[in-house]
Amino acid sequence: MAGHIKDGRKVTYRWIGTALAVCVYIFLLAPSIIVIPVSFGSQYELNFPPRQYSLDLYRIFFSSASWMQPLFLSLRVAFMTTIISTIIAVPAAYAIVRFSFFGKKLLIGLIMSPLVIPSVVFALGVYLYFSYLRLTGTTAGLVVAHTMFVLPYALVIISAGVQKLDSNLEFGAMLMGAGRFRMMMTVVLPQLYPSIGAGALFAFLVSFDEVVISWFLAGPSTTTLSVKMFSAIQWEISPVIAAVSTILTAISLVVCLVNVMLQKKADVAA
């Protein structure tokens, strides 16, 4: 009898836990979900639910140079940032995981500092420094600043992949006569591809969505999509924002799904 009561309580607690989890998910996803039907509404007003459905907001977005230029700039900056941060993160992650050297903890702290420092403080410091170097209002300035900001994310993900590698394979390759560079190219990198891909995708997503640093460094010809969105809601809320938000949500969702797939592939490979 007591066993049945305990089993009944376990089922009840399980249902309560599931219901709470569903409520939390709905609460977190509701803002993103609500924007989707709104993006198919009228170009003159923001309503939920929309009074009429159309593709006007998407047509305005894709036909307007004032939106397309920031979109292409954001994609270009995110792409270059991803390449540079990944190229730096791969050897840095391997060195941090595999070797002990003087100043290692200090180096890790410096690289990880953008994760700890408030983004406004980091952006202000970058702005003052880049103003001296005359990099504000330039694409190069945006790429360098974004690389500094996203590098910790790529480094953490790739470092996790390096930690799962079997070091015996590396020693075996070197005992067979392979130099360190050849060993890295033929043994380490092939095993790290899923982690590198996951880190690169996450770096791309963070750079593409970044707004604070971009706001400080933006110029007349270097306004990213996130800065454009922020500017569009300063004085009045343009209905086009709903379409842009839906597109960004879709991009983020696709990147996150691919990231999860790559992480699973990395776990299987390990």
Secondary structure, DSSP 8 states (H G I E B T S, - for coil): -HHHHHHHHHHHHHHHHHHHHHHHHHHHHHHHHHHHHHTTS-SS---SS-SS--SHHHHHHHH-HHHHHHHHHHHHHHHHHHHHHHHHHHHHHHHHHH---TTHHHHHHHHHHHHHS-HHHHHHHHHHHHHHHT-TTSHHHHHHHHHHHHHHHHHHHHHHHHHTS-HHHHHHHHHTT--HHHHIIIIIHHHHHHHHHHHHHHHHHHHHH--HHHHHH--TT---HHHHHHHHTTSS--THHHHHHHHHHHHHHHHHHHHHHHHHHHHHH-
